Amino acid sequence: MDPVTLAFYAIVCACLGAAAPRVPRLPIRLAVGATVGLVAASVLPLIKGALHLY
């Protein structure tokens, strides 16, 4: 993995970890985690493409 990918997922996981205790039920936490993972995986190529434009 390249550094951009590692940093991106570290930030996403940190934010999700900080928010997780506020969600009371496990099924909801799992759904939120899956949704965040899908969104993060979808957005990462756009971010990487934007970083290579300059």
BELLIN-V669584 format. One record per residue. N is the residue number from 1. RES is the residue in three letters. SS is DSSP state (~ for helix, > for strand, _ for the rest). PHI is phi in whole degrees, 0 to 359 (none if undefined). Layout:
[[N;RES;SS;PHI] [N;RES;SS;PHI]]
This chain:
[[1;MET;_;none] [2;ASP;_;276] [3;PRO;~;299] [4;VAL;~;296] [5;THR;~;297] [6;LEU;~;298] [7;ALA;~;295] [8;PHE;~;300] [9;TYR;~;290] [10;ALA;~;296] [11;ILE;~;294] [12;VAL;~;299] [13;CYS;~;294] [14;ALA;~;297] [15;CYS;~;294] [16;LEU;~;295] [17;GLY;~;296] [18;ALA;~;290] [19;ALA;~;274] [20;ALA;~;302] [21;PRO;_;297] [22;ARG;_;281] [23;VAL;_;265] [24;PRO;_;285] [25;ARG;_;251] [26;LEU;~;302] [27;PRO;~;300] [28;ILE;~;290] [29;ARG;~;299] [30;LEU;~;296] [31;ALA;~;295] [32;VAL;~;296] [33;GLY;~;298] [34;ALA;~;295] [35;THR;~;295] [36;VAL;~;298] [37;GLY;~;297] [38;LEU;~;295] [39;VAL;~;295] [40;ALA;~;298] [41;ALA;~;294] [42;SER;~;283] [43;VAL;~;276] [44;LEU;~;304] [45;PRO;~;300] [46;LEU;~;294] [47;ILE;~;295] [48;LYS;~;296] [49;GLY;~;296] [50;ALA;~;293] [51;LEU;~;289] [52;HIS;_;268] [53;LEU;_;284] [54;TYR;_;281]]
